[in-house]
Amino acid sequence: MWRCSVRVLSWEAKVVRGVFSLGAVEPVSTVKVRAHASCSGASGRTWLRPSGSDTGLKTFNSLSKQKEPLIVAREGVATWYSCGPTVYDHAHLGHACSYVRFDILQRILTRLFGITVIHAMVITDIDDKIIKRSWEENVSPSIISSMYEDDFKRDMLSLKVIPPAVYLRVTENVHHIVTFIEGIIKNGHAYATTEGDVYFDIQSIGDRYGKFGGAVESQGEPGSPSKRDSRDFALWKRSKPQEPFWESPWGRGRPGWHIECSTIASSVFGSQLDIHSGGIDLAFPHHENEIAQSEAYHQCGQWANYFLHSGHLHLKGSAEKMSKSLKNYVTIKDFLQSYSANEFRMFCLLTKYRSAIDYSDSSMLEARTSLGTISTFIHDAQAYMKGQLLCSPVQEAFLWERLSETKARVVKALADDFDTPRAISAVMSLVYHGNCQIQPVSKSEGAARSPAVFAAMISYIRDVLDVFGIDLLHSKEADVMSGCGRLGGIVEQLTHFRSEVRAFALTRQDVPPGGSPNKPGLYPERIPLLKACDTLRNDLAPLGVLIKDRGAASTWEITQGGQSQRGQPVQDKDQDPSS
Protein backbone atom coordinates (compact mmCIF):
# COMPACT_ATOMS: atom_id res chain seq x y z
CA MET A 1 0.00 0.00 0.00
CA TRP A 2 2.69 2.46 1.00
CA ARG A 3 5.93 3.16 -0.85
CA CYS A 4 8.90 2.12 1.26
CA SER A 5 10.57 5.54 1.28
CA VAL A 6 9.71 7.63 4.32
CA ARG A 7 8.88 11.24 3.56
CA VAL A 8 10.99 13.45 5.80
CA LEU A 9 9.57 16.60 7.33
CA SER A 10 11.22 19.76 6.14
CA TRP A 11 10.25 21.98 8.98
CA GLU A 12 11.49 22.63 12.50
CA ALA A 13 12.58 20.08 15.08
CA LYS A 14 14.88 18.27 12.63
CA VAL A 15 17.49 17.81 15.32
CA VAL A 16 14.96 16.47 17.81
CA ARG A 17 13.56 14.13 15.18
CA GLY A 18 17.03 12.92 14.32
CA VAL A 19 17.60 11.98 17.94
CA PHE A 20 14.30 10.20 18.52
CA SER A 21 13.11 8.71 15.24
CA LEU A 22 14.00 5.15 14.35
CA GLY A 23 16.25 4.96 11.32
CA ALA A 24 18.77 2.55 9.91
CA VAL A 25 20.89 2.61 13.06
CA GLU A 26 19.70 -0.02 15.52
CA PRO A 27 20.04 1.04 19.16
CA VAL A 28 22.43 -0.86 21.38
CA SER A 29 20.61 -2.99 23.90
CA THR A 30 21.03 -6.19 25.82
CA VAL A 31 17.66 -7.30 24.46
CA LYS A 32 16.95 -6.93 20.74
CA VAL A 33 13.70 -7.50 18.92
CA ARG A 34 13.37 -7.41 15.14
CA ALA A 35 10.31 -5.87 13.51
CA HIS A 36 8.04 -7.96 11.29
CA ALA A 37 7.97 -5.17 8.74
CA SER A 38 8.75 -1.48 8.43
CA CYS A 39 6.80 -0.54 5.31
CA SER A 40 4.19 -2.20 3.15
CA GLY A 41 3.58 -5.89 3.03
CA ALA A 42 1.53 -6.31 6.21
CA SER A 43 -2.22 -6.45 6.50
CA GLY A 44 -3.71 -2.99 6.92
CA ARG A 45 -4.78 -3.50 10.53
CA THR A 46 -1.97 -5.79 11.70
CA TRP A 47 0.17 -4.42 14.51
CA LEU A 48 3.84 -4.55 13.67
CA ARG A 49 6.15 -5.51 16.52
CA PRO A 50 8.75 -2.73 16.55
CA SER A 51 12.49 -3.18 16.61
CA GLY A 52 14.51 -1.53 19.34
CA SER A 53 15.11 -1.94 23.06
CA ASP A 54 12.83 -4.09 25.22
CA THR A 55 12.02 -2.20 28.44
CA GLY A 56 11.06 -5.36 30.31
CA LEU A 57 7.46 -4.16 30.71
CA LYS A 58 4.28 -5.32 29.07
CA THR A 59 1.44 -2.93 28.32
CA PHE A 60 -2.00 -3.24 26.81
CA ASN A 61 -1.78 -1.86 23.28
CA SER A 62 -5.07 -0.72 21.78
CA LEU A 63 -3.64 -1.38 18.32
CA SER A 64 -3.28 -5.12 18.98
CA LYS A 65 -5.99 -5.27 21.68
CA GLN A 66 -3.74 -7.26 24.00
CA LYS A 67 -0.68 -6.91 26.22
CA GLU A 68 2.55 -6.52 24.29
CA PRO A 69 6.20 -6.13 25.31
CA LEU A 70 6.98 -2.41 25.47
CA ILE A 71 9.78 -1.87 22.98
CA VAL A 72 11.21 1.61 22.47
CA ALA A 73 13.15 2.75 19.42
CA ARG A 74 16.08 4.08 21.42
CA GLU A 75 17.41 2.39 24.54
CA GLY A 76 16.47 4.23 27.72
CA VAL A 77 14.21 6.75 25.93
CA ALA A 78 10.47 6.71 25.23
CA THR A 79 8.88 9.29 22.93
CA TRP A 80 5.36 10.04 24.14
CA TYR A 81 2.65 12.24 22.62
CA SER A 82 -0.65 13.04 24.31
CA CYS A 83 -3.72 14.94 23.25
CA GLY A 84 -4.06 18.04 25.39
CA PRO A 85 -7.20 19.99 26.28
CA THR A 86 -9.44 22.14 24.12
CA VAL A 87 -9.22 25.29 26.20
CA TYR A 88 -12.70 26.81 26.31
CA ASP A 89 -13.69 26.09 29.93
CA HIS A 90 -12.38 24.89 33.28
CA ALA A 91 -10.92 21.37 33.44
CA HIS A 92 -12.92 18.81 35.44
CA LEU A 93 -12.16 15.57 37.27
CA GLY A 94 -12.66 13.52 34.11
CA HIS A 95 -9.73 15.35 32.57
CA ALA A 96 -7.76 15.14 35.80
CA CYS A 97 -8.23 11.39 36.01
CA SER A 98 -6.71 10.81 32.57
CA TYR A 99 -3.80 13.22 33.01
CA VAL A 100 -2.96 12.00 36.53
CA ARG A 101 -3.10 8.36 35.47
CA PHE A 102 -0.70 8.90 32.58
CA ASP A 103 1.52 11.04 34.79
CA ILE A 104 1.75 8.04 37.13
CA LEU A 105 2.68 5.76 34.21
CA GLN A 106 5.39 8.15 33.06
CA ARG A 107 6.77 8.42 36.59
CA ILE A 108 6.88 4.63 36.84
CA LEU A 109 8.78 4.36 33.56
CA THR A 110 11.28 7.01 34.62
CA ARG A 111 11.77 6.34 38.32
CA LEU A 112 11.42 2.57 38.45
CA PHE A 113 12.57 1.38 35.04
CA GLY A 114 15.06 4.08 34.08
CA ILE A 115 13.26 5.18 30.90
CA THR A 116 13.55 8.87 30.07
CA VAL A 117 10.12 9.96 28.82
CA ILE A 118 10.13 12.74 26.20
CA HIS A 119 6.56 13.99 26.40
CA ALA A 120 4.93 16.50 24.05
CA MET A 121 1.34 17.76 24.34
CA VAL A 122 -0.80 19.91 22.05
CA ILE A 123 -3.07 22.67 23.31
CA THR A 124 -6.12 23.05 21.06
CA ASP A 125 -6.54 26.81 21.15
CA ILE A 126 -8.85 27.21 18.15
CA ASP A 127 -12.03 25.16 17.86
CA ASP A 128 -15.79 25.51 17.36
CA LYS A 129 -16.33 25.49 21.14
CA ILE A 130 -13.74 28.21 21.70
CA ILE A 131 -15.29 30.37 18.98
CA LYS A 132 -18.77 29.86 20.41
CA ARG A 133 -17.55 30.78 23.90
CA SER A 134 -15.82 33.90 22.55
CA TRP A 135 -19.10 35.03 20.95
CA GLU A 136 -20.94 34.45 24.23
CA GLU A 137 -18.35 36.44 26.19
CA ASN A 138 -17.90 39.06 23.44
CA VAL A 139 -14.10 38.70 23.46
CA SER A 140 -11.63 37.31 20.95
CA PRO A 141 -11.04 33.53 20.80
CA SER A 142 -7.40 34.11 21.75
CA ILE A 143 -8.50 35.64 25.06
CA ILE A 144 -10.68 32.63 25.84
CA SER A 145 -8.00 30.10 24.92
CA SER A 146 -5.22 31.95 26.75
CA MET A 147 -7.29 32.25 29.93
CA TYR A 148 -8.32 28.61 30.06
CA GLU A 149 -4.92 27.31 28.96
CA ASP A 150 -3.38 29.09 31.93
CA ASP A 151 -6.18 27.74 34.12
CA PHE A 152 -5.52 24.18 32.90
CA LYS A 153 -1.79 24.42 33.61
CA ARG A 154 -2.42 25.68 37.15
CA ASP A 155 -4.85 22.80 37.75
CA MET A 156 -2.24 20.29 36.57
CA LEU A 157 0.39 21.80 38.86
CA SER A 158 -2.04 21.65 41.78
CA LEU A 159 -2.46 17.92 41.06
CA LYS A 160 1.35 17.55 40.83
CA VAL A 161 1.25 16.45 37.19
CA ILE A 162 4.73 16.83 35.70
CA PRO A 163 4.48 19.21 32.72
CA PRO A 164 5.43 17.78 29.31
CA ALA A 165 8.80 18.65 27.83
CA VAL A 166 6.91 20.99 25.54
CA TYR A 167 3.40 22.37 25.11
CA LEU A 168 2.53 23.31 21.52
CA ARG A 169 -0.43 25.40 20.45
CA VAL A 170 -2.41 24.76 17.28
CA THR A 171 -2.52 28.44 16.30
CA GLU A 172 1.27 28.64 16.32
CA ASN A 173 1.57 25.67 13.98
CA VAL A 174 -1.03 26.38 11.28
CA HIS A 175 1.69 26.91 8.65
CA HIS A 176 3.07 23.46 9.52
CA ILE A 177 -0.42 21.98 9.29
CA VAL A 178 -0.91 23.47 5.82
CA THR A 179 2.39 21.91 4.70
CA PHE A 180 1.35 18.57 6.20
CA ILE A 181 -1.98 18.63 4.36
CA GLU A 182 -0.20 19.46 1.11
CA GLY A 183 1.97 16.38 1.63
CA ILE A 184 -1.07 14.14 2.11
CA ILE A 185 -2.67 15.53 -1.05
CA LYS A 186 0.57 15.02 -2.99
CA ASN A 187 0.68 11.39 -1.84
CA GLY A 188 -2.85 10.85 -3.19
CA HIS A 189 -4.75 10.54 0.09
CA ALA A 190 -6.69 13.81 0.33
CA TYR A 191 -8.64 16.12 -1.94
CA ALA A 192 -9.85 19.71 -1.98
CA THR A 193 -13.45 20.65 -2.77
CA THR A 194 -14.61 23.60 -4.82
CA GLU A 195 -15.98 25.13 -1.60
CA GLY A 196 -12.47 25.35 -0.09
CA ASP A 197 -12.53 22.34 2.25
CA VAL A 198 -9.95 19.55 2.23
CA TYR A 199 -10.93 16.00 3.12
CA PHE A 200 -8.97 12.85 3.81
CA ASP A 201 -9.78 10.15 1.25
CA ILE A 202 -10.65 7.04 3.27
CA GLN A 203 -11.00 4.82 0.21
CA SER A 204 -7.43 5.60 -0.84
CA ILE A 205 -6.00 3.61 2.08
CA GLY A 206 -8.17 0.52 1.65
CA ASP A 207 -8.29 -1.80 4.65
CA ARG A 208 -5.84 0.28 6.64
CA TYR A 209 -8.73 2.25 8.15
CA GLY A 210 -10.37 0.67 11.19
CA LYS A 211 -7.55 -0.18 13.60
CA PHE A 212 -9.83 0.61 16.55
CA GLY A 213 -13.22 -1.02 17.06
CA GLY A 214 -16.32 0.57 15.56
CA ALA A 215 -14.54 2.44 12.81
CA VAL A 216 -15.77 0.33 9.91
CA GLU A 217 -19.46 0.90 10.62
CA SER A 218 -19.07 4.62 11.27
CA GLN A 219 -20.96 7.07 9.10
CA GLY A 220 -18.28 9.72 9.64
CA GLU A 221 -18.69 13.39 10.41
CA PRO A 222 -21.09 15.76 8.62
CA GLY A 223 -19.63 17.99 5.96
CA SER A 224 -19.71 19.10 2.36
CA PRO A 225 -21.87 17.27 -0.18
CA SER A 226 -18.67 17.11 -2.24
CA LYS A 227 -17.27 14.41 0.06
CA ARG A 228 -16.41 11.22 -1.82
CA ASP A 229 -17.18 8.96 1.14
CA SER A 230 -19.33 9.65 4.20
CA ARG A 231 -16.38 8.59 6.39
CA ASP A 232 -14.01 11.18 4.88
CA PHE A 233 -13.02 13.74 7.50
CA ALA A 234 -11.93 17.35 7.27
CA LEU A 235 -8.26 18.29 7.19
CA TRP A 236 -9.00 21.93 6.38
CA LYS A 237 -12.29 23.79 6.94
CA ARG A 238 -13.21 26.90 5.00
CA SER A 239 -13.92 29.86 7.25
CA LYS A 240 -17.43 31.00 8.03
CA PRO A 241 -18.41 34.64 8.61
CA GLN A 242 -16.89 36.14 11.79
CA GLU A 243 -14.65 33.11 12.37
CA PRO A 244 -10.86 33.33 12.74
CA PHE A 245 -9.04 32.21 9.60
CA TRP A 246 -5.64 31.57 8.09
CA GLU A 247 -4.59 31.78 4.48
CA SER A 248 -3.99 28.53 2.61
CA PRO A 249 -3.74 27.20 -0.96
CA TRP A 250 -7.44 26.31 -0.67
CA GLY A 251 -8.58 29.70 0.60
CA ARG A 252 -9.17 31.15 4.02
CA GLY A 253 -9.94 28.63 6.72
CA ARG A 254 -8.62 26.73 9.73
CA PRO A 255 -7.42 23.21 10.52
CA GLY A 256 -9.72 20.28 11.17
CA TRP A 257 -9.60 18.70 14.60
CA HIS A 258 -7.55 15.57 13.87
CA ILE A 259 -4.81 16.99 11.67
CA GLU A 260 -3.38 19.16 14.44
CA CYS A 261 -2.12 16.18 16.45
CA SER A 262 -0.57 14.37 13.49
CA THR A 263 1.26 17.50 12.40
CA ILE A 264 2.48 18.63 15.80
CA ALA A 265 3.55 15.15 16.94
CA SER A 266 5.45 14.75 13.67
CA SER A 267 7.09 18.16 14.08
CA VAL A 268 8.61 16.94 17.34
CA PHE A 269 9.17 13.21 16.82
CA GLY A 270 9.24 12.74 13.05
CA SER A 271 7.92 9.66 11.33
CA GLN A 272 7.90 7.33 14.33
CA LEU A 273 6.43 7.59 17.81
CA ASP A 274 6.79 5.12 20.66
CA ILE A 275 3.67 5.90 22.72
CA HIS A 276 0.48 7.87 22.13
CA SER A 277 -1.98 8.32 24.99
CA GLY A 278 -5.46 9.69 25.59
CA GLY A 279 -8.87 8.90 26.98
CA ILE A 280 -10.71 5.90 25.57
CA ASP A 281 -13.30 8.25 24.04
CA LEU A 282 -10.55 9.57 21.72
CA ALA A 283 -9.76 6.18 20.19
CA PHE A 284 -12.36 6.71 17.49
CA PRO A 285 -12.55 8.85 15.53
CA HIS A 286 -9.68 11.05 16.73
CA HIS A 287 -6.83 8.56 17.10
CA GLU A 288 -8.08 6.47 14.17
CA ASN A 289 -7.89 9.53 11.95
CA GLU A 290 -4.52 10.56 13.35
CA ILE A 291 -3.10 7.20 12.32
CA ALA A 292 -4.59 7.43 8.82
CA GLN A 293 -3.21 10.94 8.26
CA SER A 294 0.23 10.27 9.68
CA GLU A 295 0.83 7.03 7.84
CA ALA A 296 -0.48 8.61 4.62
CA TYR A 297 1.94 11.52 5.03
CA HIS A 298 5.00 9.55 6.11
CA GLN A 299 4.08 6.55 3.91
CA CYS A 300 5.08 4.16 6.65
CA GLY A 301 3.56 0.93 7.85
CA GLN A 302 3.18 2.02 11.48
CA TRP A 303 3.45 5.57 12.78
CA ALA A 304 2.79 5.09 16.52
CA ASN A 305 3.78 1.75 18.02
CA TYR A 306 1.62 1.84 21.16
CA PHE A 307 -1.70 3.49 21.93
CA LEU A 308 -2.57 3.65 25.63
CA HIS A 309 -6.12 4.60 26.56
CA SER A 310 -7.42 5.49 30.00
CA GLY A 311 -10.90 4.56 31.20
CA HIS A 312 -13.70 7.04 31.83
CA LEU A 313 -14.50 8.67 35.14
CA HIS A 314 -18.15 8.23 36.15
CA LEU A 315 -20.16 9.75 38.93
CA LYS A 316 -21.16 6.72 40.98
CA GLY A 317 -24.54 5.42 39.90
CA SER A 318 -24.29 7.00 36.45
CA ALA A 319 -23.54 5.07 33.27
CA GLU A 320 -22.40 8.24 31.53
CA LYS A 321 -18.84 9.54 31.64
CA MET A 322 -18.16 12.83 33.38
CA SER A 323 -18.31 15.54 30.70
CA LYS A 324 -19.13 19.20 30.19
CA SER A 325 -21.77 18.45 27.58
CA LEU A 326 -23.75 16.35 30.08
CA LYS A 327 -23.21 18.95 32.83
CA ASN A 328 -22.37 16.19 35.31
CA TYR A 329 -18.87 17.32 36.15
CA VAL A 330 -16.90 18.54 39.17
CA THR A 331 -14.18 21.09 38.46
CA ILE A 332 -10.68 20.42 39.74
CA LYS A 333 -10.74 23.62 41.78
CA ASP A 334 -13.98 22.64 43.52
CA PHE A 335 -12.65 19.15 44.19
CA LEU A 336 -9.47 20.47 45.80
CA GLN A 337 -11.58 22.41 48.30
CA SER A 338 -12.51 19.07 49.89
CA TYR A 339 -9.70 16.67 49.02
CA SER A 340 -5.94 16.83 48.46
CA ALA A 341 -3.87 16.01 45.40
CA ASN A 342 -2.38 13.04 47.31
CA GLU A 343 -5.85 11.65 47.96
CA PHE A 344 -6.83 11.99 44.31
CA ARG A 345 -3.68 10.15 43.24
CA MET A 346 -4.39 7.33 45.65
CA PHE A 347 -7.96 7.24 44.28
CA CYS A 348 -6.49 6.77 40.78
CA LEU A 349 -3.94 4.19 41.94
CA LEU A 350 -6.63 1.92 43.38
CA THR A 351 -7.94 1.06 39.89
CA LYS A 352 -6.11 0.10 36.71
CA TYR A 353 -5.52 3.02 34.38
CA ARG A 354 -7.50 1.28 31.61
CA SER A 355 -10.54 0.71 33.78
CA ALA A 356 -13.56 2.95 34.20
CA ILE A 357 -13.58 4.51 37.63
CA ASP A 358 -16.50 5.54 39.85
CA TYR A 359 -16.15 8.82 41.69
CA SER A 360 -18.03 9.28 44.95
CA ASP A 361 -17.45 10.41 48.51
CA SER A 362 -17.14 6.77 49.56
CA SER A 363 -14.43 6.03 46.97
CA MET A 364 -12.54 9.16 48.02
CA LEU A 365 -12.91 8.09 51.66
CA GLU A 366 -11.30 4.75 50.76
CA ALA A 367 -8.33 6.60 49.25
CA ARG A 368 -8.10 8.89 52.28
CA THR A 369 -8.24 5.92 54.64
CA SER A 370 -5.46 4.11 52.77
CA LEU A 371 -3.20 7.14 53.02
CA GLY A 372 -4.14 7.55 56.69
CA THR A 373 -3.21 3.94 57.44
CA ILE A 374 0.19 4.42 55.84
CA SER A 375 0.81 7.72 57.63
CA THR A 376 -0.17 6.23 61.00
CA PHE A 377 2.23 3.32 60.52
CA ILE A 378 5.09 5.66 59.63
CA HIS A 379 4.33 7.79 62.68
CA ASP A 380 4.23 4.77 64.99
CA ALA A 381 7.36 3.23 63.46
CA GLN A 382 9.25 6.49 63.93
CA ALA A 383 8.11 6.63 67.55
CA TYR A 384 9.41 3.10 68.02
CA MET A 385 12.73 3.99 66.40
CA LYS A 386 13.12 6.97 68.74
CA GLY A 387 12.42 4.80 71.78
CA GLN A 388 9.18 6.64 72.46
CA LEU A 389 7.03 3.55 71.87
CA LEU A 390 7.74 0.47 73.96
CA CYS A 391 6.88 -2.77 72.15
CA SER A 392 7.10 -6.51 72.46
CA PRO A 393 10.14 -8.11 70.80
CA VAL A 394 9.95 -7.69 67.02
CA GLN A 395 10.32 -10.58 64.57
CA GLU A 396 13.02 -8.72 62.68
CA ALA A 397 13.93 -11.46 60.19
CA PHE A 398 10.27 -11.84 59.26
CA LEU A 399 9.96 -8.10 58.47
CA TRP A 400 13.13 -8.10 56.37
CA GLU A 401 11.66 -10.97 54.35
CA ARG A 402 8.33 -9.14 53.93
CA LEU A 403 10.18 -6.01 52.76
CA SER A 404 12.17 -7.93 50.16
CA GLU A 405 9.03 -9.73 49.02
CA THR A 406 7.12 -6.44 48.73
CA LYS A 407 9.82 -4.87 46.54
CA ALA A 408 9.66 -7.82 44.16
CA ARG A 409 5.84 -7.82 44.09
CA VAL A 410 5.66 -4.09 43.34
CA VAL A 411 8.11 -4.28 40.43
CA LYS A 412 6.36 -7.36 39.04
CA ALA A 413 2.95 -5.69 39.25
CA LEU A 414 4.06 -2.45 37.61
CA ALA A 415 5.91 -4.31 34.84
CA ASP A 416 2.60 -6.02 34.04
CA ASP A 417 0.71 -3.17 32.32
CA PHE A 418 1.33 -0.75 35.18
CA ASP A 419 -0.88 -2.67 37.62
CA THR A 420 -1.03 -0.04 40.37
CA PRO A 421 -3.85 -1.70 42.40
CA ARG A 422 -1.68 -4.79 42.83
CA ALA A 423 1.33 -2.65 43.73
CA ILE A 424 -0.63 -0.67 46.32
CA SER A 425 -1.99 -3.94 47.73
CA ALA A 426 1.59 -5.15 48.22
CA VAL A 427 2.51 -1.92 50.03
CA MET A 428 -0.57 -2.12 52.26
CA SER A 429 0.31 -5.72 53.09
CA LEU A 430 3.77 -4.59 54.21
CA VAL A 431 2.16 -1.89 56.36
CA TYR A 432 -0.15 -4.52 57.89
CA HIS A 433 2.77 -6.78 58.83
CA GLY A 434 4.65 -3.80 60.25
CA ASN A 435 1.66 -2.78 62.36
CA CYS A 436 1.32 -6.32 63.66
CA GLN A 437 4.88 -6.13 64.99
CA ILE A 438 4.37 -2.82 66.74
CA GLN A 439 2.53 -4.08 69.81
CA PRO A 440 2.81 -1.50 72.60
CA VAL A 441 3.53 -2.67 76.14
CA SER A 442 3.45 -0.73 79.37
CA LYS A 443 6.89 -1.80 80.57
CA SER A 444 10.11 -2.57 78.74
CA GLU A 445 11.54 -6.00 79.47
CA GLY A 446 14.96 -4.92 78.24
CA ALA A 447 14.58 -6.94 75.03
CA ALA A 448 16.69 -6.09 72.00
CA ARG A 449 15.16 -3.43 69.74
CA SER A 450 14.97 -3.52 65.92
CA PRO A 451 14.83 0.07 64.65
CA ALA A 452 16.79 -0.56 61.44
CA VAL A 453 14.16 -2.72 59.77
CA PHE A 454 11.46 -0.12 60.42
CA ALA A 455 13.72 2.58 59.02
CA ALA A 456 14.13 0.51 55.86
CA MET A 457 10.39 -0.04 55.60
CA ILE A 458 9.62 3.66 56.01
CA SER A 459 12.24 4.62 53.46
CA TYR A 460 10.89 2.13 50.92
CA ILE A 461 7.24 3.11 51.40
CA ARG A 462 8.07 6.78 50.96
CA ASP A 463 10.15 6.03 47.89
CA VAL A 464 7.51 3.95 46.15
CA LEU A 465 4.76 6.49 46.91
CA ASP A 466 7.06 9.21 45.60
CA VAL A 467 7.31 7.23 42.35
CA PHE A 468 3.53 7.62 42.12
CA GLY A 469 3.73 11.34 42.88
CA ILE A 470 2.51 11.07 46.48
CA ASP A 471 4.57 13.00 49.01
CA LEU A 472 3.47 12.26 52.56
CA LEU A 473 5.62 15.11 53.87
CA HIS A 474 3.93 17.60 51.57
CA SER A 475 1.58 20.04 53.24
CA LYS A 476 -1.28 21.70 51.37
CA GLU A 477 -0.03 25.10 50.25
CA ALA A 478 -1.71 28.03 48.56
CA ASP A 479 -1.74 28.00 44.79
CA VAL A 480 1.44 29.95 44.10
CA MET A 481 0.44 30.35 40.49
CA SER A 482 -2.89 32.06 41.17
CA GLY A 483 -1.69 35.65 41.19
CA CYS A 484 1.29 35.13 38.91
CA GLY A 485 -0.84 33.17 36.45
CA ARG A 486 -3.31 36.01 35.98
CA LEU A 487 -0.44 38.46 35.49
CA GLY A 488 1.10 36.06 33.00
CA GLY A 489 -2.08 36.10 30.93
CA ILE A 490 -1.99 39.90 30.83
CA VAL A 491 1.67 39.95 29.81
CA GLU A 492 0.98 37.32 27.14
CA GLN A 493 -1.69 39.52 25.56
CA LEU A 494 0.47 42.65 25.85
CA THR A 495 3.43 40.92 24.22
CA HIS A 496 1.22 39.60 21.45
CA PHE A 497 -0.14 43.11 20.75
CA ARG A 498 3.39 44.54 20.78
CA SER A 499 4.54 41.86 18.34
CA GLU A 500 1.71 42.71 15.96
CA VAL A 501 2.67 46.40 16.06
CA ARG A 502 6.35 45.55 15.65
CA ALA A 503 5.63 43.30 12.69
CA PHE A 504 3.68 46.15 11.06
CA ALA A 505 6.52 48.59 11.68
CA LEU A 506 9.07 46.18 10.22
CA THR A 507 7.16 45.52 6.99
CA ARG A 508 9.42 46.18 4.03
CA GLN A 509 8.67 48.34 1.03
CA ASP A 510 10.47 48.16 -2.26
CA VAL A 511 13.92 49.68 -1.88
CA PRO A 512 14.12 52.84 -4.03
CA PRO A 513 17.32 53.65 -5.90
CA GLY A 514 19.69 55.35 -3.50
CA GLY A 515 17.68 54.27 -0.46
CA SER A 516 19.04 54.24 3.09
CA PRO A 517 21.64 51.47 3.53
CA ASN A 518 20.88 51.23 7.27
CA LYS A 519 17.18 50.33 7.16
CA PRO A 520 16.45 49.53 3.52
CA GLY A 521 12.81 49.19 2.70
CA LEU A 522 11.26 50.36 6.01
CA TYR A 523 8.41 52.83 5.82
CA PRO A 524 9.74 56.02 7.44
CA GLU A 525 6.37 56.88 9.00
CA ARG A 526 6.37 53.55 10.86
CA ILE A 527 9.77 53.95 12.52
CA PRO A 528 8.21 55.78 15.54
CA LEU A 529 6.12 52.64 16.16
CA LEU A 530 9.29 50.57 16.26
CA LYS A 531 10.83 52.99 18.74
CA ALA A 532 7.67 52.87 20.86
CA CYS A 533 7.94 49.06 21.00
CA ASP A 534 11.51 49.36 22.23
CA THR A 535 10.49 51.97 24.81
CA LEU A 536 7.73 49.70 26.13
CA ARG A 537 10.19 46.83 26.45
CA ASN A 538 12.71 49.01 28.30
CA ASP A 539 10.10 50.54 30.63
CA LEU A 540 8.72 47.13 31.65
CA ALA A 541 12.12 45.67 32.55
CA PRO A 542 12.48 47.52 35.90
CA LEU A 543 8.98 46.29 36.81
CA GLY A 544 10.05 42.67 36.46
CA VAL A 545 8.62 42.02 32.98
CA LEU A 546 11.44 41.13 30.62
CA ILE A 547 10.60 41.07 26.91
CA LYS A 548 13.30 39.82 24.59
CA ASP A 549 13.11 40.10 20.81
CA ARG A 550 14.69 36.97 19.38
CA GLY A 551 14.75 37.34 15.64
CA ALA A 552 11.25 36.63 14.36
CA ALA A 553 9.86 35.99 17.84
CA SER A 554 9.49 37.71 21.19
CA THR A 555 9.65 35.98 24.56
CA TRP A 556 8.59 37.29 27.95
CA GLU A 557 9.56 36.51 31.51
CA ILE A 558 8.20 37.67 34.85
CA THR A 559 10.84 37.82 37.55
CA GLN A 560 9.75 37.99 41.15
CA GLY A 561 11.57 36.98 44.32
CA GLY A 562 14.24 35.08 42.45
CA GLN A 563 11.65 32.98 40.57
CA SER A 564 10.47 33.45 37.03
CA GLN A 565 7.52 32.58 34.86
CA ARG A 566 8.28 32.36 31.17
CA GLY A 567 6.06 32.82 28.15
CA GLN A 568 6.37 31.01 24.85
CA PRO A 569 7.65 32.82 21.77
CA VAL A 570 5.24 35.19 20.05
CA GLN A 571 5.89 35.33 16.34
CA ASP A 572 6.43 38.62 14.51
CA LYS A 573 4.82 38.01 11.15
CA ASP A 574 6.78 39.15 8.08
CA GLN A 575 9.75 40.18 10.22
CA ASP A 576 13.26 39.68 8.97
CA PRO A 577 14.94 37.50 11.64
CA SER A 578 18.04 39.66 11.36
CA SER A 579 16.14 42.76 12.53
Secondary structure, 3 states (H helix, E strand, C coil): CCCCCCCCCCCCCHHHHHHHCCCCCCCCCCCEECCCCCCCCCCCCCCCCCCEEEEEEEEEECCCCEEEEEEECECCEEEEEEEEEECCCCCEHHHHHHHHHHHHHHHHHHHHHCCEEEEEEEEECCCHHHHHHHHHHCCCHHHHHHHHHHHHHHHHHHCCCCCCCEEEECHHHHHHHHHHHHHHHHCCCEEECCCCCEEECHHHHHHHCCCCCCCCCCCCCCCCCCCCCCCCCEEEEECCCCCCCECCCCCCEEECCCHHHHHHHHHHHCCCEEEEEEEHHHHHHHHHHHHHHHHHHHCCCCCEEEEEEECCEEECCCCCECCCCCCCCCEHHHHCCCCCHHHHHHHHHCCCCCCCEEECHHHHHHHHHHHHHHHHHHHHHHHHHCCCCCECCCCHHHHHHHHHHHHHHHHHHHHECCCHHHHHHHHHHHHHHHHHHCCECCCCCCCCCCHHHHHHHHHHHHHHHHHCCCCCCCCCCCCCHHHHHHHHHHHHHHHHHHHHHHHHHCCECCCCCCCCCCCCCECHHHHHHHHHHHHHHHHHHHHCEEEEEECCEEEEEEEECCEEEECCCEECCCCCCCC
